[in-house]
Amino acid sequence: MEDASQRLRIVIADDEPITKMDLNEMLTETGYEVVGEAADGFDAVECCRIHHPDLVILDIKMPYLDGLSAAKIINSESLADTIMILTAYDDKEFVERAKENGVSGYLVKPIEEKSIVPSIELAVSCSKEIHRLKKDIEKANERLENRVIVEKAKGRIMQQQNMNEQEAYEYIRKLSQLKHLSMKRVSELILVQ
């Protein structure tokens, strides 16, 4: 378990007050911090918007907006790092919909105290890894995009100033240093001409 300074911040959403209370007590006794509670999907989304928790636990069946619909919104707006569904149902359709909506874990009622920590820790760990991979992909795509722009600018400079590829690259690099701009930005400005 993590130390208190790094304990997980959790939002619980369930329309059954007793389930919410039991879950809150279980999580708090285990060392997690419950930062918010909600009784329906709309409130769950807003609670996540306010607190941006490490984890949100959503009951699948709630009034106004069900847990899977709330999960879809929370996931698409990145309002929580990890989403878990809490349900009395283990229907394959619910599991498939949960996967489609960015859910990382699935807790079946009644929740056993001994299984909640491993379930939460694994879901959070998997979510962190997915977020890390997404960031790595975004960075790789950005580097590729930057490289394409620099290559186009090099081609234009080679053509206009009769330089070879290395000279064109050095020209962009020196201009970047002189003007305190990224090579991508210098390349974009060259391509505007």
Backbone as JSON Lines, residues from 0, in Angstrom:
{"i":0,"aa":"M","n":[0.85,-1.2,0.0],"ca":[0.0,0.0,0.0],"c":[0.87,1.23,0.0]}
{"i":1,"aa":"E","n":[0.46,2.28,-0.65],"ca":[1.21,3.52,-0.73],"c":[1.18,4.25,0.6]}
{"i":2,"aa":"D","n":[2.17,5.14,0.8],"ca":[2.14,5.91,2.04],"c":[1.06,6.99,1.94]}
{"i":3,"aa":"A","n":[0.76,7.62,3.08],"ca":[-0.37,8.55,3.16],"c":[-0.25,9.71,2.18]}
{"i":4,"aa":"S","n":[0.98,10.14,1.9],"ca":[1.14,11.29,1.0],"c":[0.81,10.93,-0.45]}
{"i":5,"aa":"Q","n":[0.79,9.63,-0.75],"ca":[0.51,9.2,-2.11],"c":[-0.76,8.35,-2.19]}
{"i":6,"aa":"R","n":[-1.59,8.41,-1.18],"ca":[-2.77,7.55,-1.2],"c":[-3.75,7.98,-2.28]}
{"i":7,"aa":"L","n":[-4.45,7.01,-2.79],"ca":[-5.38,7.26,-3.88],"c":[-6.57,8.1,-3.43]}
{"i":8,"aa":"R","n":[-6.95,9.04,-4.28],"ca":[-8.14,9.87,-4.05],"c":[-9.27,9.26,-4.87]}
{"i":9,"aa":"I","n":[-10.38,8.94,-4.19],"ca":[-11.45,8.17,-4.81],"c":[-12.79,8.88,-4.73]}
{"i":10,"aa":"V","n":[-13.58,8.77,-5.8],"ca":[-14.98,9.2,-5.82],"c":[-15.82,7.94,-5.92]}
{"i":11,"aa":"I","n":[-16.86,7.87,-5.09],"ca":[-17.79,6.73,-5.1],"c":[-19.14,7.21,-5.62]}
{"i":12,"aa":"A","n":[-19.73,6.47,-6.56],"ca":[-21.06,6.81,-7.07],"c":[-21.95,5.58,-7.0]}
{"i":13,"aa":"D","n":[-22.96,5.66,-6.15],"ca":[-23.92,4.56,-6.0],"c":[-25.21,5.17,-5.46]}
{"i":14,"aa":"D","n":[-26.35,4.71,-5.96],"ca":[-27.62,5.27,-5.5],"c":[-28.11,4.61,-4.22]}
{"i":15,"aa":"E","n":[-27.42,3.59,-3.75],"ca":[-27.78,2.93,-2.49],"c":[-26.9,3.5,-1.37]}
{"i":16,"aa":"P","n":[-27.49,4.3,-0.45],"ca":[-26.72,4.92,0.62],"c":[-25.92,3.93,1.47]}
{"i":17,"aa":"I","n":[-26.48,2.76,1.73],"ca":[-25.77,1.78,2.56],"c":[-24.53,1.24,1.84]}
{"i":18,"aa":"T","n":[-24.67,0.97,0.56],"ca":[-23.51,0.5,-0.22],"c":[-22.43,1.57,-0.23]}
{"i":19,"aa":"K","n":[-22.85,2.81,-0.45],"ca":[-21.89,3.92,-0.46],"c":[-21.17,4.03,0.88]}
{"i":20,"aa":"M","n":[-21.93,3.95,1.96],"ca":[-21.37,4.07,3.3],"c":[-20.39,2.93,3.59]}
{"i":21,"aa":"D","n":[-20.79,1.7,3.25],"ca":[-19.92,0.54,3.47],"c":[-18.64,0.65,2.65]}
{"i":22,"aa":"L","n":[-18.78,1.04,1.41],"ca":[-17.62,1.17,0.53],"c":[-16.69,2.27,1.04]}
{"i":23,"aa":"N","n":[-17.27,3.4,1.44],"ca":[-16.48,4.5,1.98],"c":[-15.68,4.03,3.19]}
{"i":24,"aa":"E","n":[-16.35,3.33,4.08],"ca":[-15.7,2.83,5.3],"c":[-14.58,1.85,4.96]}
{"i":25,"aa":"M","n":[-14.84,0.92,4.05],"ca":[-13.83,-0.06,3.63],"c":[-12.6,0.63,3.05]}
{"i":26,"aa":"L","n":[-12.87,1.59,2.15],"ca":[-11.77,2.28,1.47],"c":[-10.96,3.14,2.44]}
{"i":27,"aa":"T","n":[-11.63,3.84,3.31],"ca":[-10.96,4.71,4.28],"c":[-10.12,3.88,5.24]}
{"i":28,"aa":"E","n":[-10.68,2.79,5.74],"ca":[-9.93,1.92,6.66],"c":[-8.71,1.3,5.98]}
{"i":29,"aa":"T","n":[-8.78,1.13,4.69],"ca":[-7.67,0.55,3.94],"c":[-6.59,1.59,3.64]}
{"i":30,"aa":"G","n":[-6.89,2.86,3.85],"ca":[-5.89,3.9,3.65],"c":[-6.12,4.79,2.44]}
{"i":31,"aa":"Y","n":[-7.22,4.57,1.74],"ca":[-7.55,5.43,0.61],"c":[-8.29,6.67,1.11]}
{"i":32,"aa":"E","n":[-8.34,7.7,0.28],"ca":[-9.05,8.93,0.64],"c":[-10.27,9.09,-0.26]}
{"i":33,"aa":"V","n":[-11.45,9.05,0.33],"ca":[-12.68,9.26,-0.43],"c":[-12.91,10.77,-0.48]}
{"i":34,"aa":"V","n":[-12.79,11.36,-1.68],"ca":[-12.9,12.82,-1.83],"c":[-14.28,13.26,-2.25]}
{"i":35,"aa":"G","n":[-15.14,12.32,-2.66],"ca":[-16.48,12.7,-3.07],"c":[-17.39,11.5,-3.22]}
{"i":36,"aa":"E","n":[-18.68,11.77,-3.1],"ca":[-19.7,10.74,-3.28],"c":[-20.81,11.3,-4.15]}
{"i":37,"aa":"A","n":[-21.45,10.41,-4.89],"ca":[-22.56,10.8,-5.76],"c":[-23.62,9.71,-5.73]}
{"i":38,"aa":"A","n":[-24.86,10.11,-6.0],"ca":[-25.98,9.15,-5.98],"c":[-26.5,8.84,-7.38]}
{"i":39,"aa":"D","n":[-25.99,9.54,-8.4],"ca":[-26.41,9.25,-9.77],"c":[-25.26,9.6,-10.72]}
{"i":40,"aa":"G","n":[-25.42,9.21,-11.96],"ca":[-24.37,9.41,-12.95],"c":[-24.02,10.87,-13.21]}
{"i":41,"aa":"F","n":[-25.04,11.74,-13.23],"ca":[-24.77,13.17,-13.46],"c":[-23.89,13.73,-12.36]}
{"i":42,"aa":"D","n":[-24.26,13.42,-11.1],"ca":[-23.47,13.92,-9.97],"c":[-22.06,13.31,-9.98]}
{"i":43,"aa":"A","n":[-21.95,12.07,-10.41],"ca":[-20.64,11.42,-10.49],"c":[-19.72,12.16,-11.45]}
{"i":44,"aa":"V","n":[-20.26,12.51,-12.62],"ca":[-19.47,13.25,-13.6],"c":[-19.03,14.6,-13.02]}
{"i":45,"aa":"E","n":[-19.95,15.31,-12.4],"ca":[-19.62,16.62,-11.82],"c":[-18.64,16.49,-10.67]}
{"i":46,"aa":"C","n":[-18.79,15.47,-9.85],"ca":[-17.88,15.24,-8.74],"c":[-16.46,14.97,-9.27]}
{"i":47,"aa":"C","n":[-16.37,14.21,-10.35],"ca":[-15.06,13.95,-10.97],"c":[-14.49,15.22,-11.59]}
{"i":48,"aa":"R","n":[-15.35,16.03,-12.15],"ca":[-14.91,17.3,-12.74],"c":[-14.29,18.2,-11.66]}
{"i":49,"aa":"I","n":[-14.88,18.2,-10.48],"ca":[-14.39,19.03,-9.36],"c":[-13.11,18.45,-8.76]}
{"i":50,"aa":"H","n":[-13.1,17.15,-8.49],"ca":[-12.0,16.54,-7.72],"c":[-10.91,15.89,-8.56]}
{"i":51,"aa":"H","n":[-11.17,15.61,-9.81],"ca":[-10.27,14.83,-10.67],"c":[-9.58,13.73,-9.86]}
{"i":52,"aa":"P","n":[-10.34,12.71,-9.46],"ca":[-9.79,11.65,-8.61],"c":[-8.85,10.71,-9.36]}
{"i":53,"aa":"D","n":[-8.08,9.98,-8.57],"ca":[-7.24,8.92,-9.13],"c":[-8.13,7.77,-9.59]}
{"i":54,"aa":"L","n":[-9.26,7.6,-8.9],"ca":[-10.16,6.49,-9.19],"c":[-11.6,6.9,-8.93]}
{"i":55,"aa":"V","n":[-12.5,6.5,-9.82],"ca":[-13.94,6.66,-9.57],"c":[-14.56,5.26,-9.66]}
{"i":56,"aa":"I","n":[-15.37,4.96,-8.66],"ca":[-16.09,3.69,-8.62],"c":[-17.56,4.01,-8.89]}
{"i":57,"aa":"L","n":[-18.08,3.48,-9.98],"ca":[-19.44,3.79,-10.43],"c":[-20.33,2.55,-10.37]}
{"i":58,"aa":"D","n":[-21.48,2.69,-9.71],"ca":[-22.48,1.63,-9.77],"c":[-23.03,1.63,-11.2]}
{"i":59,"aa":"I","n":[-23.27,0.44,-11.73],"ca":[-23.74,0.35,-13.11],"c":[-25.17,0.86,-13.26]}
{"i":60,"aa":"K","n":[-26.03,0.58,-12.27],"ca":[-27.44,0.97,-12.34],"c":[-27.67,2.15,-11.39]}
{"i":61,"aa":"M","n":[-27.8,3.35,-11.97],"ca":[-28.09,4.55,-11.19],"c":[-29.15,5.36,-11.91]}
{"i":62,"aa":"P","n":[-29.89,6.18,-11.19],"ca":[-30.91,7.0,-11.85],"c":[-30.29,8.09,-12.73]}
{"i":63,"aa":"Y","n":[-31.09,8.57,-13.66],"ca":[-30.77,9.67,-14.57],"c":[-29.69,9.33,-15.61]}
{"i":64,"aa":"L","n":[-28.54,8.88,-15.13],"ca":[-27.45,8.53,-16.04],"c":[-26.76,7.31,-15.43]}
{"i":65,"aa":"D","n":[-26.78,6.18,-16.16],"ca":[-26.22,4.96,-15.58],"c":[-24.69,5.03,-15.51]}
{"i":66,"aa":"G","n":[-24.11,4.08,-14.81],"ca":[-22.67,4.07,-14.58],"c":[-21.84,3.96,-15.85]}
{"i":67,"aa":"L","n":[-22.31,3.17,-16.82],"ca":[-21.55,3.02,-18.06],"c":[-21.57,4.3,-18.89]}
{"i":68,"aa":"S","n":[-22.71,4.99,-18.9],"ca":[-22.78,6.28,-19.62],"c":[-21.92,7.32,-18.92]}
{"i":69,"aa":"A","n":[-21.95,7.32,-17.59],"ca":[-21.1,8.25,-16.83],"c":[-19.63,7.93,-17.1]}
{"i":70,"aa":"A","n":[-19.29,6.63,-17.15],"ca":[-17.91,6.22,-17.43],"c":[-17.45,6.74,-18.79]}
{"i":71,"aa":"K","n":[-18.33,6.66,-19.76],"ca":[-17.99,7.12,-21.11],"c":[-17.64,8.62,-21.1]}
{"i":72,"aa":"I","n":[-18.43,9.41,-20.39],"ca":[-18.19,10.86,-20.29],"c":[-16.9,11.13,-19.52]}
{"i":73,"aa":"I","n":[-16.76,10.48,-18.38],"ca":[-15.57,10.67,-17.54],"c":[-14.31,10.3,-18.3]}
{"i":74,"aa":"N","n":[-14.37,9.22,-19.04],"ca":[-13.22,8.78,-19.84],"c":[-12.94,9.76,-20.98]}
{"i":75,"aa":"S","n":[-13.97,10.16,-21.71],"ca":[-13.75,11.03,-22.87],"c":[-13.26,12.42,-22.47]}
{"i":76,"aa":"E","n":[-13.61,12.88,-21.26],"ca":[-13.17,14.19,-20.79],"c":[-11.98,14.1,-19.83]}
{"i":77,"aa":"S","n":[-11.44,12.89,-19.66],"ca":[-10.29,12.65,-18.76],"c":[-10.52,13.25,-17.37]}
{"i":78,"aa":"L","n":[-11.67,12.94,-16.77],"ca":[-12.03,13.52,-15.47],"c":[-11.55,12.67,-14.3]}
{"i":79,"aa":"A","n":[-11.12,11.44,-14.55],"ca":[-10.57,10.56,-13.52],"c":[-9.5,9.7,-14.18]}
{"i":80,"aa":"D","n":[-8.49,9.34,-13.4],"ca":[-7.4,8.55,-13.97],"c":[-7.81,7.1,-14.22]}
{"i":81,"aa":"T","n":[-8.64,6.56,-13.34],"ca":[-9.06,5.16,-13.44],"c":[-10.55,5.07,-13.16]}
{"i":82,"aa":"I","n":[-11.25,4.23,-13.91],"ca":[-12.68,4.03,-13.71],"c":[-12.93,2.55,-13.42]}
{"i":83,"aa":"M","n":[-13.69,2.32,-12.33],"ca":[-14.12,0.96,-12.01],"c":[-15.64,0.95,-11.93]}
{"i":84,"aa":"I","n":[-16.22,-0.16,-12.34],"ca":[-17.67,-0.34,-12.28],"c":[-17.99,-1.26,-11.1]}
{"i":85,"aa":"L","n":[-19.06,-0.91,-10.41],"ca":[-19.56,-1.7,-9.29],"c":[-20.95,-2.2,-9.68]}
{"i":86,"aa":"T","n":[-21.15,-3.51,-9.59],"ca":[-22.42,-4.04,-10.05],"c":[-22.77,-5.37,-9.39]}
{"i":87,"aa":"A","n":[-24.02,-5.68,-9.42],"ca":[-24.48,-7.0,-8.96],"c":[-24.57,-7.94,-10.16]}
{"i":88,"aa":"Y","n":[-24.31,-7.4,-11.35],"ca":[-24.44,-8.19,-12.58],"c":[-23.08,-8.58,-13.13]}
{"i":89,"aa":"D","n":[-22.95,-9.78,-13.62],"ca":[-21.7,-10.18,-14.27],"c":[-21.97,-10.55,-15.73]}
{"i":90,"aa":"D","n":[-23.0,-9.95,-16.28],"ca":[-23.44,-10.19,-17.65],"c":[-22.33,-9.78,-18.63]}
{"i":91,"aa":"K","n":[-22.09,-10.62,-19.63],"ca":[-21.05,-10.37,-20.63],"c":[-21.29,-9.05,-21.37]}
{"i":92,"aa":"E","n":[-22.54,-8.7,-21.6],"ca":[-22.86,-7.44,-22.29],"c":[-22.36,-6.24,-21.49]}
{"i":93,"aa":"F","n":[-22.55,-6.28,-20.16],"ca":[-22.06,-5.18,-19.32],"c":[-20.54,-5.08,-19.38]}
{"i":94,"aa":"V","n":[-19.88,-6.24,-19.36],"ca":[-18.42,-6.26,-19.41],"c":[-17.93,-5.66,-20.73]}
{"i":95,"aa":"E","n":[-18.56,-6.03,-21.83],"ca":[-18.17,-5.49,-23.15],"c":[-18.37,-3.97,-23.2]}
{"i":96,"aa":"R","n":[-19.53,-3.52,-22.73],"ca":[-19.81,-2.08,-22.71],"c":[-18.83,-1.35,-21.79]}
{"i":97,"aa":"A","n":[-18.48,-1.98,-20.69],"ca":[-17.51,-1.37,-19.76],"c":[-16.17,-1.17,-20.46]}
{"i":98,"aa":"K","n":[-15.72,-2.19,-21.17],"ca":[-14.44,-2.08,-21.9],"c":[-14.49,-0.96,-22.93]}
{"i":99,"aa":"E","n":[-15.6,-0.86,-23.65],"ca":[-15.75,0.18,-24.67],"c":[-15.74,1.58,-24.08]}
{"i":100,"aa":"N","n":[-16.15,1.71,-22.81],"ca":[-16.26,3.03,-22.19],"c":[-15.09,3.4,-21.29]}
{"i":101,"aa":"G","n":[-13.98,2.69,-21.43],"ca":[-12.77,3.07,-20.71],"c":[-12.69,2.59,-19.27]}
{"i":102,"aa":"V","n":[-13.46,1.57,-18.93],"ca":[-13.45,1.04,-17.57],"c":[-12.26,0.1,-17.42]}
{"i":103,"aa":"S","n":[-11.53,0.25,-16.3],"ca":[-10.34,-0.57,-16.05],"c":[-10.57,-1.69,-15.06]}
{"i":104,"aa":"G","n":[-11.67,-1.64,-14.3],"ca":[-11.92,-2.67,-13.3],"c":[-13.4,-2.89,-13.1]}
{"i":105,"aa":"Y","n":[-13.73,-4.05,-12.57],"ca":[-15.12,-4.47,-12.45],"c":[-15.28,-5.15,-11.11]}
{"i":106,"aa":"L","n":[-16.02,-4.54,-10.2],"ca":[-16.28,-5.11,-8.87],"c":[-17.71,-5.63,-8.82]}
{"i":107,"aa":"V","n":[-17.87,-6.87,-8.38],"ca":[-19.19,-7.48,-8.3],"c":[-19.66,-7.46,-6.85]}
{"i":108,"aa":"K","n":[-20.89,-6.95,-6.65],"ca":[-21.48,-6.91,-5.31],"c":[-21.9,-8.32,-4.9]}
{"i":109,"aa":"P","n":[-21.89,-8.65,-3.63],"ca":[-21.36,-7.84,-2.54],"c":[-19.84,-7.85,-2.56]}
{"i":110,"aa":"I","n":[-19.25,-6.72,-2.24],"ca":[-17.8,-6.57,-2.28],"c":[-17.2,-7.19,-1.02]}
{"i":111,"aa":"E","n":[-16.17,-7.97,-1.25],"ca":[-15.44,-8.55,-0.12],"c":[-14.24,-7.68,0.17]}
{"i":112,"aa":"E","n":[-14.07,-7.35,1.44],"ca":[-12.99,-6.47,1.85],"c":[-11.62,-6.97,1.38]}
{"i":113,"aa":"K","n":[-11.41,-8.29,1.42],"ca":[-10.1,-8.84,1.05],"c":[-9.81,-8.72,-0.45]}
{"i":114,"aa":"S","n":[-10.84,-8.55,-1.27],"ca":[-10.6,-8.48,-2.72],"c":[-10.57,-7.05,-3.26]}
{"i":115,"aa":"I","n":[-11.01,-6.09,-2.46],"ca":[-11.12,-4.73,-3.0],"c":[-9.75,-4.09,-3.26]}
{"i":116,"aa":"V","n":[-8.81,-4.26,-2.34],"ca":[-7.49,-3.63,-2.52],"c":[-6.77,-4.19,-3.75]}
{"i":117,"aa":"P","n":[-6.66,-5.51,-3.9],"ca":[-5.99,-6.01,-5.11],"c":[-6.7,-5.56,-6.39]}
{"i":118,"aa":"S","n":[-8.03,-5.55,-6.37],"ca":[-8.77,-5.11,-7.56],"c":[-8.47,-3.66,-7.89]}
{"i":119,"aa":"I","n":[-8.48,-2.81,-6.88],"ca":[-8.19,-1.38,-7.1],"c":[-6.76,-1.19,-7.55]}
{"i":120,"aa":"E","n":[-5.82,-1.81,-6.86],"ca":[-4.4,-1.62,-7.2],"c":[-4.09,-2.08,-8.63]}
{"i":121,"aa":"L","n":[-4.66,-3.21,-9.04],"ca":[-4.43,-3.69,-10.4],"c":[-5.07,-2.76,-11.44]}
{"i":122,"aa":"A","n":[-6.28,-2.32,-11.18],"ca":[-6.96,-1.41,-12.12],"c":[-6.19,-0.11,-12.27]}
{"i":123,"aa":"V","n":[-5.74,0.45,-11.14],"ca":[-5.0,1.71,-11.18],"c":[-3.66,1.52,-11.89]}
{"i":124,"aa":"S","n":[-2.99,0.43,-11.61],"ca":[-1.71,0.14,-12.26],"c":[-1.88,0.01,-13.78]}
{"i":125,"aa":"C","n":[-2.91,-0.73,-14.19],"ca":[-3.17,-0.88,-15.64],"c":[-3.51,0.46,-16.28]}
{"i":126,"aa":"S","n":[-4.3,1.27,-15.61],"ca":[-4.66,2.59,-16.14],"c":[-3.43,3.47,-16.29]}
{"i":127,"aa":"K","n":[-2.56,3.44,-15.3],"ca":[-1.33,4.26,-15.36],"c":[-0.49,3.83,-16.57]}
{"i":128,"aa":"E","n":[-0.39,2.53,-16.78],"ca":[0.39,2.03,-17.9],"c":[-0.24,2.45,-19.24]}
{"i":129,"aa":"I","n":[-1.55,2.38,-19.33],"ca":[-2.24,2.81,-20.55],"c":[-2.03,4.3,-20.79]}
{"i":130,"aa":"H","n":[-2.14,5.12,-19.73],"ca":[-1.92,6.56,-19.88],"c":[-0.47,6.85,-20.3]}
{"i":131,"aa":"R","n":[0.48,6.1,-19.72],"ca":[1.89,6.29,-20.09],"c":[2.11,5.95,-21.56]}
{"i":132,"aa":"L","n":[1.52,4.84,-22.0],"ca":[1.66,4.44,-23.4],"c":[1.03,5.47,-24.35]}
{"i":133,"aa":"K","n":[-0.14,5.99,-23.96],"ca":[-0.79,7.02,-24.78],"c":[0.09,8.26,-24.9]}
{"i":134,"aa":"K","n":[0.71,8.66,-23.78],"ca":[1.61,9.83,-23.82],"c":[2.82,9.55,-24.69]}
{"i":135,"aa":"D","n":[3.38,8.35,-24.58],"ca":[4.52,7.99,-25.42],"c":[4.14,8.04,-26.9]}
{"i":136,"aa":"I","n":[2.95,7.55,-27.23],"ca":[2.49,7.58,-28.62],"c":[2.3,9.02,-29.09]}
{"i":137,"aa":"E","n":[1.71,9.87,-28.23],"ca":[1.52,11.28,-28.58],"c":[2.86,11.96,-28.83]}
{"i":138,"aa":"K","n":[3.85,11.68,-27.96],"ca":[5.19,12.27,-28.13],"c":[5.83,11.79,-29.42]}
{"i":139,"aa":"A","n":[5.71,10.5,-29.7],"ca":[6.28,9.95,-30.93],"c":[5.62,10.57,-32.16]}
{"i":140,"aa":"N","n":[4.3,10.71,-32.13],"ca":[3.58,11.35,-33.24],"c":[3.99,12.8,-33.41]}
{"i":141,"aa":"E","n":[4.17,13.5,-32.27],"ca":[4.6,14.9,-32.33],"c":[6.0,15.02,-32.93]}
{"i":142,"aa":"R","n":[6.91,14.13,-32.5],"ca":[8.28,14.15,-33.05],"c":[8.24,13.88,-34.55]}
{"i":143,"aa":"L","n":[7.41,12.92,-34.96],"ca":[7.29,12.59,-36.38],"c":[6.75,13.79,-37.16]}
{"i":144,"aa":"E","n":[5.72,14.42,-36.61],"ca":[5.13,15.6,-37.24],"c":[6.18,16.72,-37.37]}
{"i":145,"aa":"N","n":[6.93,16.94,-36.28],"ca":[7.98,17.97,-36.31],"c":[9.02,17.64,-37.37]}
{"i":146,"aa":"R","n":[9.4,16.37,-37.43],"ca":[10.42,15.96,-38.39],"c":[9.95,16.19,-39.83]}
{"i":147,"aa":"V","n":[8.68,15.88,-40.09],"ca":[8.12,16.07,-41.43],"c":[8.19,17.56,-41.82]}
{"i":148,"aa":"I","n":[7.85,18.44,-40.88],"ca":[7.87,19.88,-41.15],"c":[9.31,20.35,-41.4]}
{"i":149,"aa":"V","n":[10.25,19.88,-40.56],"ca":[11.66,20.27,-40.74],"c":[12.17,19.74,-42.08]}
{"i":150,"aa":"E","n":[11.8,18.52,-42.45],"ca":[12.24,17.95,-43.73],"c":[11.72,18.77,-44.91]}
{"i":151,"aa":"K","n":[10.45,19.19,-44.83],"ca":[9.89,20.02,-45.9],"c":[10.63,21.35,-46.01]}
{"i":152,"aa":"A","n":[10.92,21.95,-44.84],"ca":[11.65,23.23,-44.85],"c":[13.06,23.04,-45.41]}
{"i":153,"aa":"K","n":[13.71,21.93,-45.02],"ca":[15.04,21.65,-45.56],"c":[14.99,21.55,-47.09]}
{"i":154,"aa":"G","n":[13.97,20.85,-47.59],"ca":[13.82,20.71,-49.03],"c":[13.67,22.05,-49.72]}
{"i":155,"aa":"R","n":[12.87,22.92,-49.13],"ca":[12.68,24.25,-49.71],"c":[13.99,25.05,-49.71]}
{"i":156,"aa":"I","n":[14.72,25.01,-48.61],"ca":[15.99,25.74,-48.5],"c":[17.0,25.18,-49.49]}
{"i":157,"aa":"M","n":[17.07,23.85,-49.6],"ca":[17.99,23.22,-50.55],"c":[17.7,23.71,-51.97]}
{"i":158,"aa":"Q","n":[16.42,23.83,-52.29],"ca":[16.01,24.24,-53.63],"c":[16.28,25.73,-53.86]}
{"i":159,"aa":"Q","n":[15.86,26.56,-52.87],"ca":[15.97,28.01,-53.04],"c":[17.4,28.53,-52.92]}
{"i":160,"aa":"Q","n":[18.19,27.92,-52.02],"ca":[19.53,28.47,-51.75],"c":[20.65,27.56,-52.23]}
{"i":161,"aa":"N","n":[20.27,26.56,-53.01],"ca":[21.25,25.64,-53.6],"c":[22.2,25.06,-52.54]}
{"i":162,"aa":"M","n":[21.62,24.56,-51.46],"ca":[22.41,23.95,-50.38],"c":[22.21,22.43,-50.41]}
{"i":163,"aa":"N","n":[23.16,21.71,-49.8],"ca":[22.94,20.28,-49.63],"c":[22.12,20.06,-48.36]}
{"i":164,"aa":"E","n":[21.76,18.81,-48.09],"ca":[20.86,18.51,-46.98],"c":[21.45,18.94,-45.63]}
{"i":165,"aa":"Q","n":[22.74,18.64,-45.41],"ca":[23.38,18.99,-44.14],"c":[23.44,20.51,-43.96]}
{"i":166,"aa":"E","n":[23.75,21.24,-45.01],"ca":[23.81,22.7,-44.93],"c":[22.43,23.29,-44.62]}
{"i":167,"aa":"A","n":[21.41,22.73,-45.24],"ca":[20.04,23.21,-44.99],"c":[19.64,22.95,-43.54]}
{"i":168,"aa":"Y","n":[20.01,21.78,-43.03],"ca":[19.71,21.46,-41.63],"c":[20.43,22.43,-40.7]}
{"i":169,"aa":"E","n":[21.69,22.66,-40.96],"ca":[22.48,23.59,-40.12],"c":[21.9,25.01,-40.19]}
{"i":170,"aa":"Y","n":[21.43,25.39,-41.35],"ca":[20.82,26.72,-41.51],"c":[19.6,26.85,-40.59]}
{"i":171,"aa":"I","n":[18.73,25.84,-40.6],"ca":[17.52,25.85,-39.75],"c":[17.93,25.84,-38.27]}
{"i":172,"aa":"R","n":[18.92,25.01,-37.94],"ca":[19.36,24.88,-36.54],"c":[19.93,26.2,-36.03]}
{"i":173,"aa":"K","n":[20.78,26.84,-36.84],"ca":[21.38,28.12,-36.42],"c":[20.32,29.2,-36.3]}
{"i":174,"aa":"L","n":[19.38,29.25,-37.22],"ca":[18.29,30.23,-37.16],"c":[17.44,29.98,-35.91]}
{"i":175,"aa":"S","n":[17.22,28.73,-35.58],"ca":[16.47,28.36,-34.38],"c":[17.16,28.89,-33.13]}
{"i":176,"aa":"Q","n":[18.48,28.71,-33.05],"ca":[19.25,29.2,-31.89],"c":[19.27,30.72,-31.85]}
{"i":177,"aa":"L","n":[19.47,31.34,-32.98],"ca":[19.56,32.8,-33.06],"c":[18.25,33.47,-32.66]}
{"i":178,"aa":"K","n":[17.14,32.92,-33.09],"ca":[15.83,33.51,-32.84],"c":[15.13,32.95,-31.6]}
{"i":179,"aa":"H","n":[15.78,31.98,-30.94],"ca":[15.2,31.35,-29.74],"c":[13.82,30.75,-30.03]}
{"i":180,"aa":"L","n":[13.75,30.06,-31.16],"ca":[12.53,29.37,-31.58],"c":[12.85,27.9,-31.8]}
{"i":181,"aa":"S","n":[11.87,27.06,-31.7],"ca":[12.1,25.64,-31.98],"c":[12.37,25.47,-33.48]}
{"i":182,"aa":"M","n":[13.05,24.38,-33.81],"ca":[13.31,24.11,-35.22],"c":[12.0,23.93,-35.98]}
{"i":183,"aa":"K","n":[11.0,23.37,-35.3],"ca":[9.69,23.21,-35.94],"c":[9.12,24.57,-36.3]}
{"i":184,"aa":"R","n":[9.17,25.51,-35.35],"ca":[8.6,26.85,-35.59],"c":[9.35,27.57,-36.71]}
{"i":185,"aa":"V","n":[10.68,27.48,-36.7],"ca":[11.48,28.09,-37.76],"c":[11.08,27.47,-39.1]}
{"i":186,"aa":"S","n":[10.92,26.14,-39.13],"ca":[10.54,25.45,-40.35],"c":[9.16,25.89,-40.84]}
{"i":187,"aa":"E","n":[8.23,26.04,-39.9],"ca":[6.89,26.5,-40.27],"c":[6.97,27.89,-40.92]}
{"i":188,"aa":"L","n":[7.78,28.76,-40.35],"ca":[7.91,30.12,-40.9],"c":[8.58,30.1,-42.27]}
{"i":189,"aa":"I","n":[9.54,29.22,-42.46],"ca":[10.2,29.08,-43.76],"c":[9.17,28.61,-44.8]}
{"i":190,"aa":"L","n":[8.31,27.69,-44.41],"ca":[7.34,27.13,-45.34],"c":[6.23,28.13,-45.71]}
{"i":191,"aa":"V","n":[6.03,29.16,-44.89],"ca":[5.01,30.17,-45.16],"c":[5.45,31.07,-46.32]}
{"i":192,"aa":"Q","n":[6.74,31.25,-46.45],"ca":[7.29,32.15,-47.49],"c":[6.91,31.71,-48.88]}
